Amino acid sequence: MEKYECVCGYVYDPADGDPDNGVEPGTSFADLPEEWVCPLCGASQDNFEKLD
């Protein structure tokens, strides 16, 4: 699964998820809840770019 980086530098890694914010490990970026935002800066998902 692909990793995505926020404009602030936070990288969402599906292997890790975001358990502190209710996202289980193994959750792809496309399957994140609509209300999920960057845990560091609060940016919405449209401020993330896929890492190559």
PDB file with one MODEL, atoms N, CA, C and O in Angstrom:
MODEL        1
ATOM      1  N   MET A   1       0.847  -1.190   0.000  1.00  0.00           N
ATOM      2  CA  MET A   1       0.000   0.000   0.000  1.00  0.00           C
ATOM      3  C   MET A   1       0.887   1.246   0.000  1.00  0.00           C
ATOM      4  O   MET A   1       1.975   1.261   0.577  1.00  0.00           O
ATOM      5  N   GLU A   2       0.391   2.282  -0.661  1.00  0.00           N
ATOM      6  CA  GLU A   2       1.187   3.484  -0.826  1.00  0.00           C
ATOM      7  C   GLU A   2       1.124   4.388   0.398  1.00  0.00           C
ATOM      8  O   GLU A   2       0.118   4.453   1.103  1.00  0.00           O
ATOM      9  N   LYS A   3       2.235   5.082   0.625  1.00  0.00           N
ATOM     10  CA  LYS A   3       2.320   6.070   1.688  1.00  0.00           C
ATOM     11  C   LYS A   3       1.955   7.433   1.109  1.00  0.00           C
ATOM     12  O   LYS A   3       2.167   7.696  -0.075  1.00  0.00           O
ATOM     13  N   TYR A   4       1.405   8.289   1.960  1.00  0.00           N
ATOM     14  CA  TYR A   4       1.024   9.640   1.556  1.00  0.00           C
ATOM     15  C   TYR A   4       1.627  10.631   2.531  1.00  0.00           C
ATOM     16  O   TYR A   4       1.661  10.396   3.739  1.00  0.00           O
ATOM     17  N   GLU A   5       2.113  11.766   1.978  1.00  0.00           N
ATOM     18  CA  GLU A   5       2.751  12.785   2.806  1.00  0.00           C
ATOM     19  C   GLU A   5       1.917  14.053   2.848  1.00  0.00           C
ATOM     20  O   GLU A   5       1.428  14.529   1.823  1.00  0.00           O
ATOM     21  N   CYS A   6       1.764  14.589   4.047  1.00  0.00           N
ATOM     22  CA  CYS A   6       1.054  15.855   4.254  1.00  0.00           C
ATOM     23  C   CYS A   6       1.986  17.018   3.918  1.00  0.00           C
ATOM     24  O   CYS A   6       3.206  16.860   3.878  1.00  0.00           O
ATOM     25  N   VAL A   7       1.398  18.177   3.680  1.00  0.00           N
ATOM     26  CA  VAL A   7       2.196  19.375   3.417  1.00  0.00           C
ATOM     27  C   VAL A   7       3.123  19.703   4.594  1.00  0.00           C
ATOM     28  O   VAL A   7       4.137  20.375   4.408  1.00  0.00           O
ATOM     29  N   CYS A   8       2.786  19.237   5.802  1.00  0.00           N
ATOM     30  CA  CYS A   8       3.613  19.525   6.982  1.00  0.00           C
ATOM     31  C   CYS A   8       4.761  18.530   7.144  1.00  0.00           C
ATOM     32  O   CYS A   8       5.629  18.715   7.996  1.00  0.00           O
ATOM     33  N   GLY A   9       4.766  17.476   6.329  1.00  0.00           N
ATOM     34  CA  GLY A   9       5.832  16.490   6.413  1.00  0.00           C
ATOM     35  C   GLY A   9       5.418  15.175   7.053  1.00  0.00           C
ATOM     36  O   GLY A   9       6.168  14.201   6.980  1.00  0.00           O
ATOM     37  N   TYR A  10       4.237  15.117   7.682  1.00  0.00           N
ATOM     38  CA  TYR A  10       3.741  13.862   8.262  1.00  0.00           C
ATOM     39  C   TYR A  10       3.491  12.863   7.142  1.00  0.00           C
ATOM     40  O   TYR A  10       2.913  13.211   6.112  1.00  0.00           O
ATOM     41  N   VAL A  11       3.927  11.617   7.343  1.00  0.00           N
ATOM     42  CA  VAL A  11       3.711  10.570   6.351  1.00  0.00           C
ATOM     43  C   VAL A  11       2.719   9.562   6.916  1.00  0.00           C
ATOM     44  O   VAL A  11       2.946   8.968   7.971  1.00  0.00           O
ATOM     45  N   TYR A  12       1.605   9.377   6.191  1.00  0.00           N
ATOM     46  CA  TYR A  12       0.652   8.336   6.564  1.00  0.00           C
ATOM     47  C   TYR A  12       1.122   7.031   5.941  1.00  0.00           C
ATOM     48  O   TYR A  12       1.223   6.910   4.720  1.00  0.00           O
ATOM     49  N   ASP A  13       1.408   6.052   6.803  1.00  0.00           N
ATOM     50  CA  ASP A  13       1.845   4.731   6.362  1.00  0.00           C
ATOM     51  C   ASP A  13       0.728   3.742   6.694  1.00  0.00           C
ATOM     52  O   ASP A  13       0.432   3.518   7.868  1.00  0.00           O
ATOM     53  N   PRO A  14       0.106   3.149   5.672  1.00  0.00           N
ATOM     54  CA  PRO A  14      -0.992   2.210   5.923  1.00  0.00           C
ATOM     55  C   PRO A  14      -0.596   1.043   6.824  1.00  0.00           C
ATOM     56  O   PRO A  14      -1.441   0.508   7.542  1.00  0.00           O
ATOM     57  N   ALA A  15       0.663   0.643   6.799  1.00  0.00           N
ATOM     58  CA  ALA A  15       1.109  -0.460   7.650  1.00  0.00           C
ATOM     59  C   ALA A  15       0.978  -0.101   9.132  1.00  0.00           C
ATOM     60  O   ALA A  15       0.741  -0.969   9.972  1.00  0.00           O
ATOM     61  N   ASP A  16       1.135   1.192   9.441  1.00  0.00           N
ATOM     62  CA  ASP A  16       1.034   1.665  10.826  1.00  0.00           C
ATOM     63  C   ASP A  16      -0.362   2.150  11.176  1.00  0.00           C
ATOM     64  O   ASP A  16      -0.781   2.052  12.329  1.00  0.00           O
ATOM     65  N   GLY A  17      -1.084   2.671  10.193  1.00  0.00           N
ATOM     66  CA  GLY A  17      -2.379   3.293  10.478  1.00  0.00           C
ATOM     67  C   GLY A  17      -2.190   4.522  11.345  1.00  0.00           C
ATOM     68  O   GLY A  17      -1.133   5.154  11.332  1.00  0.00           O
ATOM     69  N   ASP A  18      -3.225   4.853  12.097  1.00  0.00           N
ATOM     70  CA  ASP A  18      -3.168   5.967  13.053  1.00  0.00           C
ATOM     71  C   ASP A  18      -4.042   5.581  14.248  1.00  0.00           C
ATOM     72  O   ASP A  18      -5.101   6.168  14.471  1.00  0.00           O
ATOM     73  N   PRO A  19      -3.580   4.576  15.019  1.00  0.00           N
ATOM     74  CA  PRO A  19      -4.406   4.038  16.104  1.00  0.00           C
ATOM     75  C   PRO A  19      -4.865   5.079  17.125  1.00  0.00           C
ATOM     76  O   PRO A  19      -5.945   4.955  17.704  1.00  0.00           O
ATOM     77  N   ASP A  20      -4.039   6.109  17.343  1.00  0.00           N
ATOM     78  CA  ASP A  20      -4.419   7.151  18.307  1.00  0.00           C
ATOM     79  C   ASP A  20      -5.653   7.911  17.860  1.00  0.00           C
ATOM     80  O   ASP A  20      -6.330   8.544  18.670  1.00  0.00           O
ATOM     81  N   ASN A  21      -5.948   7.846  16.552  1.00  0.00           N
ATOM     82  CA  ASN A  21      -7.109   8.553  16.010  1.00  0.00           C
ATOM     83  C   ASN A  21      -8.111   7.592  15.368  1.00  0.00           C
ATOM     84  O   ASN A  21      -8.884   7.983  14.493  1.00  0.00           O
ATOM     85  N   GLY A  22      -8.091   6.336  15.809  1.00  0.00           N
ATOM     86  CA  GLY A  22      -9.110   5.385  15.403  1.00  0.00           C
ATOM     87  C   GLY A  22      -8.901   4.707  14.064  1.00  0.00           C
ATOM     88  O   GLY A  22      -9.834   4.113  13.524  1.00  0.00           O
ATOM     89  N   VAL A  23      -7.687   4.782  13.513  1.00  0.00           N
ATOM     90  CA  VAL A  23      -7.412   4.151  12.219  1.00  0.00           C
ATOM     91  C   VAL A  23      -6.518   2.936  12.453  1.00  0.00           C
ATOM     92  O   VAL A  23      -5.366   3.073  12.864  1.00  0.00           O
ATOM     93  N   GLU A  24      -7.047   1.773  12.193  1.00  0.00           N
ATOM     94  CA  GLU A  24      -6.322   0.527  12.428  1.00  0.00           C
ATOM     95  C   GLU A  24      -5.176   0.345  11.430  1.00  0.00           C
ATOM     96  O   GLU A  24      -5.282   0.788  10.286  1.00  0.00           O
ATOM     97  N   PRO A  25      -4.082  -0.302  11.846  1.00  0.00           N
ATOM     98  CA  PRO A  25      -3.024  -0.666  10.899  1.00  0.00           C
ATOM     99  C   PRO A  25      -3.608  -1.488   9.755  1.00  0.00           C
ATOM    100  O   PRO A  25      -4.502  -2.310   9.956  1.00  0.00           O
ATOM    101  N   GLY A  26      -3.088  -1.254   8.551  1.00  0.00           N
ATOM    102  CA  GLY A  26      -3.598  -1.952   7.377  1.00  0.00           C
ATOM    103  C   GLY A  26      -4.668  -1.179   6.627  1.00  0.00           C
ATOM    104  O   GLY A  26      -5.181  -1.660   5.616  1.00  0.00           O
ATOM    105  N   THR A  27      -5.017   0.018   7.104  1.00  0.00           N
ATOM    106  CA  THR A  27      -6.029   0.851   6.444  1.00  0.00           C
ATOM    107  C   THR A  27      -5.373   1.679   5.351  1.00  0.00           C
ATOM    108  O   THR A  27      -4.496   2.497   5.631  1.00  0.00           O
ATOM    109  N   SER A  28      -5.794   1.470   4.102  1.00  0.00           N
ATOM    110  CA  SER A  28      -5.222   2.246   3.002  1.00  0.00           C
ATOM    111  C   SER A  28      -5.677   3.702   3.096  1.00  0.00           C
ATOM    112  O   SER A  28      -6.684   4.014   3.732  1.00  0.00           O
ATOM    113  N   PHE A  29      -4.921   4.579   2.455  1.00  0.00           N
ATOM    114  CA  PHE A  29      -5.273   6.002   2.467  1.00  0.00           C
ATOM    115  C   PHE A  29      -6.668   6.217   1.905  1.00  0.00           C
ATOM    116  O   PHE A  29      -7.428   7.040   2.416  1.00  0.00           O
ATOM    117  N   ALA A  30      -7.007   5.475   0.847  1.00  0.00           N
ATOM    118  CA  ALA A  30      -8.318   5.611   0.211  1.00  0.00           C
ATOM    119  C   ALA A  30      -9.454   5.197   1.133  1.00  0.00           C
ATOM    120  O   ALA A  30     -10.591   5.633   0.954  1.00  0.00           O
ATOM    121  N   ASP A  31      -9.154   4.356   2.122  1.00  0.00           N
ATOM    122  CA  ASP A  31     -10.182   3.865   3.040  1.00  0.00           C
ATOM    123  C   ASP A  31     -10.247   4.629   4.356  1.00  0.00           C
ATOM    124  O   ASP A  31     -10.991   4.246   5.258  1.00  0.00           O
ATOM    125  N   LEU A  32      -9.472   5.709   4.472  1.00  0.00           N
ATOM    126  CA  LEU A  32      -9.524   6.508   5.703  1.00  0.00           C
ATOM    127  C   LEU A  32     -10.918   7.111   5.866  1.00  0.00           C
ATOM    128  O   LEU A  32     -11.566   7.452   4.877  1.00  0.00           O
ATOM    129  N   PRO A  33     -11.379   7.244   7.105  1.00  0.00           N
ATOM    130  CA  PRO A  33     -12.670   7.912   7.325  1.00  0.00           C
ATOM    131  C   PRO A  33     -12.631   9.335   6.765  1.00  0.00           C
ATOM    132  O   PRO A  33     -11.596  10.000   6.811  1.00  0.00           O
ATOM    133  N   GLU A  34     -13.753   9.786   6.244  1.00  0.00           N
ATOM    134  CA  GLU A  34     -13.826  11.113   5.628  1.00  0.00           C
ATOM    135  C   GLU A  34     -13.388  12.221   6.577  1.00  0.00           C
ATOM    136  O   GLU A  34     -12.817  13.222   6.145  1.00  0.00           O
ATOM    137  N   GLU A  35     -13.654  12.045   7.870  1.00  0.00           N
ATOM    138  CA  GLU A  35     -13.350  13.094   8.854  1.00  0.00           C
ATOM    139  C   GLU A  35     -11.900  13.055   9.341  1.00  0.00           C
ATOM    140  O   GLU A  35     -11.487  13.929  10.102  1.00  0.00           O
ATOM    141  N   TRP A  36     -11.118  12.049   8.910  1.00  0.00           N
ATOM    142  CA  TRP A  36      -9.731  11.947   9.358  1.00  0.00           C
ATOM    143  C   TRP A  36      -8.911  13.097   8.794  1.00  0.00           C
ATOM    144  O   TRP A  36      -9.007  13.429   7.612  1.00  0.00           O
ATOM    145  N   VAL A  37      -8.099  13.702   9.666  1.00  0.00           N
ATOM    146  CA  VAL A  37      -7.200  14.788   9.266  1.00  0.00           C
ATOM    147  C   VAL A  37      -5.791  14.466   9.765  1.00  0.00           C
ATOM    148  O   VAL A  37      -5.611  13.574  10.593  1.00  0.00           O
ATOM    149  N   CYS A  38      -4.814  15.182   9.268  1.00  0.00           N
ATOM    150  CA  CYS A  38      -3.430  14.990   9.690  1.00  0.00           C
ATOM    151  C   CYS A  38      -3.332  15.139  11.208  1.00  0.00           C
ATOM    152  O   CYS A  38      -3.781  16.143  11.761  1.00  0.00           O
ATOM    153  N   PRO A  39      -2.752  14.151  11.884  1.00  0.00           N
ATOM    154  CA  PRO A  39      -2.652  14.235  13.343  1.00  0.00           C
ATOM    155  C   PRO A  39      -1.649  15.277  13.832  1.00  0.00           C
ATOM    156  O   PRO A  39      -1.657  15.630  15.012  1.00  0.00           O
ATOM    157  N   LEU A  40      -0.790  15.772  12.951  1.00  0.00           N
ATOM    158  CA  LEU A  40       0.180  16.785  13.374  1.00  0.00           C
ATOM    159  C   LEU A  40      -0.328  18.202  13.180  1.00  0.00           C
ATOM    160  O   LEU A  40      -0.202  19.040  14.073  1.00  0.00           O
ATOM    161  N   CYS A  41      -0.911  18.476  11.996  1.00  0.00           N
ATOM    162  CA  CYS A  41      -1.280  19.867  11.704  1.00  0.00           C
ATOM    163  C   CYS A  41      -2.777  20.072  11.456  1.00  0.00           C
ATOM    164  O   CYS A  41      -3.233  21.211  11.355  1.00  0.00           O
ATOM    165  N   GLY A  42      -3.547  18.979  11.356  1.00  0.00           N
ATOM    166  CA  GLY A  42      -4.988  19.108  11.158  1.00  0.00           C
ATOM    167  C   GLY A  42      -5.408  19.338   9.717  1.00  0.00           C
ATOM    168  O   GLY A  42      -6.568  19.653   9.453  1.00  0.00           O
ATOM    169  N   ALA A  43      -4.469  19.184   8.774  1.00  0.00           N
ATOM    170  CA  ALA A  43      -4.803  19.388   7.360  1.00  0.00           C
ATOM    171  C   ALA A  43      -5.727  18.271   6.871  1.00  0.00           C
ATOM    172  O   ALA A  43      -5.646  17.133   7.333  1.00  0.00           O
ATOM    173  N   SER A  44      -6.587  18.612   5.945  1.00  0.00           N
ATOM    174  CA  SER A  44      -7.504  17.619   5.387  1.00  0.00           C
ATOM    175  C   SER A  44      -6.763  16.694   4.428  1.00  0.00           C
ATOM    176  O   SER A  44      -5.635  16.979   4.026  1.00  0.00           O
ATOM    177  N   GLN A  45      -7.402  15.593   4.066  1.00  0.00           N
ATOM    178  CA  GLN A  45      -6.771  14.573   3.235  1.00  0.00           C
ATOM    179  C   GLN A  45      -6.361  15.097   1.857  1.00  0.00           C
ATOM    180  O   GLN A  45      -5.445  14.553   1.241  1.00  0.00           O
ATOM    181  N   ASP A  46      -7.018  16.133   1.373  1.00  0.00           N
ATOM    182  CA  ASP A  46      -6.653  16.658   0.043  1.00  0.00           C
ATOM    183  C   ASP A  46      -5.335  17.440   0.076  1.00  0.00           C
ATOM    184  O   ASP A  46      -4.865  17.904  -0.962  1.00  0.00           O
ATOM    185  N   ASN A  47      -4.735  17.588   1.271  1.00  0.00           N
ATOM    186  CA  ASN A  47      -3.427  18.222   1.383  1.00  0.00           C
ATOM    187  C   ASN A  47      -2.292  17.203   1.428  1.00  0.00           C
ATOM    188  O   ASN A  47      -1.150  17.552   1.727  1.00  0.00           O
ATOM    189  N   PHE A  48      -2.611  15.941   1.130  1.00  0.00           N
ATOM    190  CA  PHE A  48      -1.627  14.865   1.098  1.00  0.00           C
ATOM    191  C   PHE A  48      -1.310  14.521  -0.345  1.00  0.00           C
ATOM    192  O   PHE A  48      -2.162  14.625  -1.227  1.00  0.00           O
ATOM    193  N   GLU A  49      -0.055  14.104  -0.575  1.00  0.00           N
ATOM    194  CA  GLU A  49       0.361  13.652  -1.897  1.00  0.00           C
ATOM    195  C   GLU A  49       0.973  12.268  -1.773  1.00  0.00           C
ATOM    196  O   GLU A  49       1.659  11.966  -0.796  1.00  0.00           O
ATOM    197  N   LYS A  50       0.721  11.433  -2.768  1.00  0.00           N
ATOM    198  CA  LYS A  50       1.264  10.077  -2.760  1.00  0.00           C
ATOM    199  C   LYS A  50       2.771  10.133  -2.943  1.00  0.00           C
ATOM    200  O   LYS A  50       3.285  10.861  -3.792  1.00  0.00           O
ATOM    201  N   LEU A  51       3.472   9.344  -2.124  1.00  0.00           N
ATOM    202  CA  LEU A  51       4.930   9.239  -2.252  1.00  0.00           C
ATOM    203  C   LEU A  51       5.269   8.197  -3.303  1.00  0.00           C
ATOM    204  O   LEU A  51       4.595   7.173  -3.415  1.00  0.00           O
ATOM    205  N   ASP A  52       6.316   8.464  -4.071  1.00  0.00           N
ATOM    206  CA  ASP A  52       6.752   7.514  -5.100  1.00  0.00           C
ATOM    207  C   ASP A  52       7.589   6.402  -4.497  1.00  0.00           C
ATOM    208  O   ASP A  52       8.042   5.512  -5.216  1.00  0.00           O
TER     209      ASP A  52
ENDMDL
END
